[in-house]
Amino acid sequence: MQGSVSFDGEWITITKKLVGQAAQQFRLRATDITGTRLKPATRLFHGYVQFVLPGSAPAAEEKGLMAGGRPPQSDPHSLSIPHRSNAAAAALVAAVEQACG
């Protein structure tokens, strides 16, 4: 799976693309976010960034060697991150939390 996440100061855009499928884009307004979760990646396992919306619980982490403790790929409010993206993900989460007030 390939993916990206961006933040323009108002909207968070998560793009996910599974092999052989069209890319899916999910947009979330920063002021609607009630929580964030960041699990930094290790050199062996991907981490994730996740955004929580009102009235919904964070997606549970999947167990198993391939999942590596991340939410399911089908969760539109989270994205797996590789080790090299830890700093960028932390900066993104900080910017979103600041925009949320």
N, C-alpha and C positions, 0 to 999 in steps of 0.2 A: 504494500500500500504506500502511496505517496500522498503527502499532504502538506499544508501550510496554514499558518494562522497570522493574521495581521490586525492591527488596531490603528484607526485613523483619528483617535481622540474622542470619537462618539460611537462608532460601530466596530465590533469584533467580527472578523470574517474568517471562518474556518472552511478550508477547502480540502476535501478528501477524494482520492481517486484510487479505486481498486483496479487491479490489472484487468484489462479487457472491458472496462465499464467507463461510462462518461463521468467526468468529475462532478461531485455534488458540492454545493456551496451553502453554508449555513451562516446567517447573519444574526448577531445579537446586539442589542443596544446596551451600552455599558451601564447606563443608569438602571437597567432592569436586573443587573447581576446582583445576587445577594451573597455570593461567596465564590471564592476561587480555591483551587487545589493545585499544587505543584509537587510532583514527585520527580526529583532530579534523576536522570539516567545514570547508570553506572557504565563502566566499560563493557560489561557483559549483557546488560539488559536496558532496553529503552525505558524512559520514564514517561510522564504525561503531564499535560496542562488541562485543567477542566474548569468550566464555569458553571455555577449553580444559579438557577432561576427561581423566582418565587413559586411556592407551591410544589416544588419538585425536589426530590432527594438526589444527591450525587449518585451517578452510576457506580455500582459496586465493582471492585477490582476482581478480574478473573484470575483464577488459580491455574497453575500448570506452567510447565517449562516454556511453552511458546508464548503464552500471554504475559508472563513476567510481571504479574501484579498490576496490570493496566485495565482500565474500563474496556468493555467490548468495542470493536471497531464500529459497530452500528450506533454507538452513542454520538449524537450530533453535537454535543457540547464539550467534547474532549478530543485531544489529539496526542498521539504518541510522539515523543521527541527522542532523538539520539543524544548521546553524551556530548557531542560538539555543540549542541543547541541549548545546553543548560543555562548559560549566561543570558542568552537572548530571551529564553522563556521566562527567566526570573525578572528581567527588565520589563517584559510584556505584562506579566502579572502585576508588577508594581505600578505600571502606568494605568492599567485598568482599575486597580484598587484606588488609586488617587482620583481617577475620573468619577468613581462611584461616590466619593466623599467619605 
